[in-house]
Amino acid sequence: MEHKPSATAEKHCTVRPLDLLRVHDEKIEAWILEQAGVTFDAKAEPGKLRVVAG
């Protein structure tokens, strides 16, 4: 963003692995799909497109 690196700003940034967020993301995704009435099987073939009728 066209500004010099600042030790103060970098000191407060924590880099964390994405796997730590994945657990929470999956819970939120499951809740949203449940509220929308969409049945979702996480163990189904990943990456395969399917028709969802509602």
Secondary structure, 3 states (H helix, E strand, C coil): CCCCCCHHHHHCCCCCCHHHHHHHHHHHHHHHHHHHCCCCCCCCCCCCCCCCCC
